[in-house]
Structures are given as structure tokens and as C-alpha cells.
């Protein structure tokens, strides 16, 4: 990668930052010591092997783990977006120490645990080393899909011969990787549970209505809904049939009831503010938004989640010891 970078500049950027994936913090910590010592030393002598000599810069080796605080992680992710560029590198070298502190360079190595599996959407990454087979196939797919998003990606899996699970995957490497989607573990999800319906139906109803009819598609078309509306009736029936096939008549009836309540609420909002347009999302101008973002205020009928993975915010618990029990006993019982 260093040789290509010297020849082609930013074209080689996707393979200049190595992302390492580890199954445990203990293994990651051991590798970090090696990167900062043995690997750094060996890279300085790579020209003797016919490759390009490379320097690991101070501060260019980082980790993405639970040992990082909530304030450090966004800064780390922002810096992951910084690409390798010879012009930017020359500017940093010419800058004063004070200026250089405000011009962070790209990372050479980022070592991560399964924290990288979700929410790390950095398009420039293209090189990953997986140290040991992850515990589940779903985790393996999620983690390795962090690279190669905008450019061809390279994933190297390093197995440990002393681990029977790693050895088994090594022996069936080609077949496993050709069919690994069929090995994804089943999840225990409850899509028709009361809380999932309560929190997710509004977004599904609005999305399907907008996709079904161009009249309701534009952002400011939310006020075009009628009461009753034939399009919404079609969408409600489609969802009801789906619920009946999957979860039975009782769940289907409850789902239809909730959807009809949302249809009536939508119709009321469409005529409630005749002097202002009803829009799906807030935008500049004389509009009233139908949808609201979860967490921006109290939960309402048309509050929409960005993801159905979490339907409730994190709630802190204050445990008060019962009479006659020590705090340790009380906590142990809750745990």
C-alpha cells in the first residue's frame, strides 16, 4: 500500500489504514503493544524486502473499544474519515506545532472489537485483518462489511491453529465463505409484539402510503390525505393480511385497530391548520411536520424511530436496599 501511495497518491488511500478486528480486548491489547514496537520496527526495514519503507506516525495507532469514553468515540470516527494525501501530508510537515495539532492526520492502524460492527460507516476503509473467527457468522459478516463500501475491500482472516473452532473454519474456508449467508444464526425477534407495533406502525404506514401513491409522495404532500383515504385503506389491509399470516387473527385485529387510529389522527392533522401546510418532515417555510424524531420530545402518535433495534431509551435504575439487606445482597439479587 505504501508503494502504491507513493506512485499514485490518494488512489491508494483505501488500503493505507489497516482495521484490525479482535474477539476480546485482551487479544487487542497484546496486538497494540506489538504494533507500537515490533511492527513499527519491522516496517522501517521493509525496503530490504523489496517493499516500501513506512513510518508509523506517533498518534496514528488507535483503538475502538469499550475502553473509549462516549466523548472520544465521535472524535475517533471523524478522524477515520481523514484520507491519506501527499499534499495534506506536506502541509502538515510545513505547519507549526500549534497548527499541526489542529490538522490531525489519518490513522495508520485502528484496532477494534465488535464495537466496529454497527454504526461505523466510513466509506474510505478498504483493508481489514480479522484475528480469529468471530463467535457468530452474523458478527463476521457485520464486522467485515465495514470495509470495501466505496472501493474494493481486502479482508485477511488470521486463524489460530491451537483453537479447534479456528482450525475447523480454516479447513472448510472456501465452502464456508461461498455459503456463509446460510450459516447466519436465527434471531429471537418479536415483530408483532405490542410494544413493537406501538413504536413502529406509524413509520411503516407513512412509508408505504408515500411509496404507493405519487399524490402522497412529496414532503409537503402529507396534507393531501383524505378521511377516509382509499390509499391508506389499501395499506392498512395489506399490513393486516401480513399480520394475520404471520401472527394470527387476534394480532391482525389489534394491528388494524392501531392503524385506523393513526389514519384518523393523520386526517385530523391535515385539516387542523388550514393556514399552514402539513409536511412529513420539518423544512423551512410555513409548514407543520407530521413526523417527529424519537428523543426530540415526548412520544406522540407519529413519532418515528430511526431503527427498530431499540424501542425504548436507556433508563437508569436507582436501587434502594430493602430493610435487613446489605447493598451487596440487594444488588446481587437484582443481578
Secondary structure, 3 states (H helix, E strand, C coil): CHHHHHHHHHHHHHHCCEEEEECCHHHHHHHHHHHHHHHHHHHCCHHHHCCCCCCCCCCCEEEECCCCCHHHHHHHHHHHCCCCCHHHHHHHHHCCHHHHHCCCCCCCEEEECHHHHCCCCCCCCCEEEEECCCCCHHHHHHHHCCCCCCCCCEEEEECCCCCHHHHHHHHCHHHHHHCHHHHCCCCCCCCCCHHHHHHHHHHHHHHHHHHHCHHHCCHHHHHHCCCCCHHHHHHHHHHHHHHHHHHCHHHHHHHHHHHHHHHHHHHHHHHHCCCCEEECCCCCCCEEECCEECCCCCCCCCEECCCCCCCCCCCCCCCCCCCCCCHHHHHHHHC
